[in-house]
Amino acid sequence: MKELTKVFKALSDETRLRTLGVLREKECCVCEVMQALEISQSKASRALGALYDAGVLKLRKEGRWSLYSIDREGMDSRVASIIEAATRALKDNPNAVRGRERLKKAERMEPGCAYDM
């Protein structure tokens, strides 16, 4: 039950939902999330951290980069169903669509553009 509560709490914030919508498209570093959602580094880092702590995201290091993606393989099937439903619901949401469009133009800044969680 604690795992589900953590996931629902993580999904109860607009920025975290929008972050999930961006990560639905591809693995991202903090600076790509910042650009896609037009938010500050600290806000992007907090959103990624909350989703990571809830077990929704996985983190992969590539040199000095910290890259986040949805942890589809590592999730319990109930959590995976919730995340799938949430990302499907974001598909046509205007804010999510704009974020995905901006993500196409987002560029990774210099290595280590943002601190690690």
C-alpha positions as CSV (number, residue, x, y, z in Angstrom):
1,M,0.0,0.0,0.0
2,K,2.9,2.4,0.8
3,E,4.2,2.0,-2.7
4,L,0.9,3.0,-4.3
5,T,0.5,5.9,-1.9
6,K,3.9,7.2,-2.9
7,V,3.1,6.9,-6.6
8,F,-0.2,8.7,-6.3
9,K,1.5,11.5,-4.3
10,A,4.1,11.8,-7.0
11,L,1.4,12.1,-9.6
12,S,-0.6,14.7,-7.7
13,D,1.5,17.6,-8.9
14,E,1.1,19.3,-12.3
15,T,4.8,19.8,-12.9
16,R,5.5,16.1,-12.1
17,L,2.7,15.0,-14.5
18,R,4.1,17.3,-17.2
19,T,7.6,15.8,-16.6
20,L,6.2,12.4,-17.0
21,G,4.6,13.5,-20.3
22,V,8.0,14.6,-21.6
23,L,9.7,11.4,-20.4
24,R,7.0,9.4,-22.2
25,E,8.8,10.6,-25.4
26,K,12.4,9.9,-24.5
27,E,15.1,9.7,-21.9
28,C,16.1,13.2,-20.7
29,C,18.6,15.1,-18.6
30,V,17.5,17.9,-16.3
31,C,18.2,20.6,-18.8
32,E,16.0,19.0,-21.4
33,V,13.1,18.8,-19.0
34,M,13.7,22.5,-18.0
35,Q,13.5,23.6,-21.7
36,A,10.6,21.4,-22.6
37,L,8.5,22.6,-19.6
38,E,10.0,26.1,-19.4
39,I,10.7,25.7,-15.7
40,S,13.8,26.4,-13.5
41,Q,16.5,23.8,-12.8
42,S,15.4,23.5,-9.2
43,K,11.8,22.8,-10.2
44,A,12.8,20.3,-12.8
45,S,15.2,18.6,-10.4
46,R,12.6,18.4,-7.6
47,A,10.0,16.9,-10.1
48,L,12.5,14.3,-11.3
49,G,13.6,13.5,-7.8
50,A,10.0,13.0,-6.6
51,L,9.2,10.7,-9.5
52,Y,12.5,8.8,-9.0
53,D,11.9,8.4,-5.3
54,A,8.4,7.0,-6.0
55,G,10.0,4.3,-8.2
56,V,8.5,5.7,-11.4
57,L,11.8,6.7,-13.0
58,K,15.2,5.1,-13.5
59,L,18.5,7.0,-13.6
60,R,21.3,6.2,-16.0
61,K,24.7,7.8,-15.9
62,E,26.5,8.6,-19.1
63,G,29.7,10.3,-18.3
64,R,28.8,13.4,-16.4
65,W,25.2,13.2,-17.6
66,S,22.3,12.0,-15.4
67,L,19.6,10.7,-17.7
68,Y,16.1,9.9,-16.6
69,S,13.5,7.7,-18.2
70,I,10.3,5.9,-17.1
71,D,11.2,2.6,-15.4
72,R,8.8,0.4,-17.3
73,E,10.6,-2.8,-16.5
74,G,11.3,-2.1,-12.8
75,M,7.8,-1.2,-11.8
76,D,5.2,-3.5,-10.1
77,S,2.4,-4.3,-12.6
78,R,-0.1,-2.2,-10.7
79,V,2.2,0.8,-10.7
80,A,2.9,0.3,-14.4
81,S,-0.8,0.3,-15.1
82,I,-1.2,3.6,-13.2
83,I,1.7,5.2,-15.1
84,E,0.4,4.0,-18.4
85,A,-3.0,5.4,-17.7
86,A,-1.5,8.8,-16.7
87,T,0.7,9.0,-19.7
88,R,-2.2,8.1,-22.0
89,A,-4.3,10.8,-20.4
90,L,-1.6,13.3,-21.2
91,K,-1.4,12.4,-24.9
92,D,-3.9,15.1,-26.0
93,N,-3.5,17.6,-23.1
94,P,-2.6,21.0,-24.5
95,N,0.2,21.6,-22.0
96,A,1.7,18.2,-22.5
97,V,1.5,18.6,-26.3
98,R,3.4,22.0,-26.0
99,G,6.0,20.3,-23.8
100,R,6.6,17.6,-26.3
101,E,7.0,20.1,-29.1
102,R,9.5,22.1,-27.1
103,L,11.3,18.9,-26.2
104,K,12.0,18.4,-30.0
105,K,14.1,21.6,-29.9
106,A,15.6,21.1,-26.5
107,E,19.4,20.7,-26.4
108,R,21.6,19.2,-23.7
109,M,23.7,21.9,-22.2
110,E,27.3,21.4,-21.2
111,P,28.0,18.1,-19.4
112,G,26.9,18.3,-15.8
113,C,24.4,21.1,-16.6
114,A,22.5,20.3,-13.4
115,Y,23.5,18.6,-10.2
116,D,22.6,15.0,-9.5
117,M,19.8,14.0,-7.1
